Amino acid sequence: MTISDSVHGTGASWVFLHGWGMHQGVWQPILNELTDSLRMRTVDLPGYGQSPWHASYEDFEQAVTALEQHLLQHETGPVNLLGWSMGGLFATALAARGNLNVQRLALVASTPKFAQADHWPGIQPTVLAAFEKQLKRDYKATIERFIAVQAMGSPHMKDDIRALSQLLTHAPSPAPEALLAGLNWLQHIDLREAFTQLSCPSLRIYGRRDSLVPVAQAEQIHKPIDHMEVFNDSAHTPFLNEPAHFCQTLLAFVRSNI
């Protein structure tokens, strides 16, 4: 299966992975700020944008393998991974496998485990189950609702909803099967141990106003060479809520000697 992507800019190679319901176009607002310093490969995850869906991808590991095989063909040297929201699960899984020459990992409003558990703040499983039920009944309304949840807490909530909704129209709608599988991954995938065992330097960016990935998680995650930033005026999309701060933070991480 062919994975769709686009390459922008020159510099260190970075692969950008979007979140649930979106596509690679979500990075468009920050491209100009980063492409003088980075070679950005923005990817459509399986079933999103121009990337086709296959039934085998319901298994998260199979979906990761499809992406990994694509990147192994196109990123033959050192590469860096950035995952936003659900894209962070893919980025973490790819880094943990060790087949790509991953130099650095950045997670944006993401977590190795999205669902709430004992002593672990997160999304209540009943909320994810409700999204799944609604998705089967009303596809369009579910995506609109999820966009609203992502913007919840932002000082510019209406503007964020409008921006995300507009970006969503720049590519074909996601495959319903991909959306259902993604909700299942958010409910069940747990990569906490895999993340803490990674040896590559990592950057974690949180939005203090994020209603999906609580900042309270941040202090419960420990790994070597790990840097954490909390964006006080951001919800679930720090790269849209505080784009200048986001780009400065990422480029500082890229240029650091850690």
Buried (B, 14 or more C-beta within 10 A) or exposed (E): BEBBBBEBBEBBBBBBBBBBBBBBBBBEBBBEBBBEBBBBBBBBBBBBBBBBBBEEBBEBEEBBBBBBEBBEEBBEEEBBBBBBBBBBBBBBBBBBBEEBBBBBBBBBBBBBBBBBEEEBBBBEBEBBEBBBEBBEEEBEEBBBBBBBBBBBBBEBBEEBBEBBBEBBEEBEBBBBBBBBBBBBBBBEBBBBEBBEEBEBBBBBBBBBBBBBBBBEBBEEBEBEEBBBBBBEBBBBBBBBBBBEBBBEBBBEBBEEEE
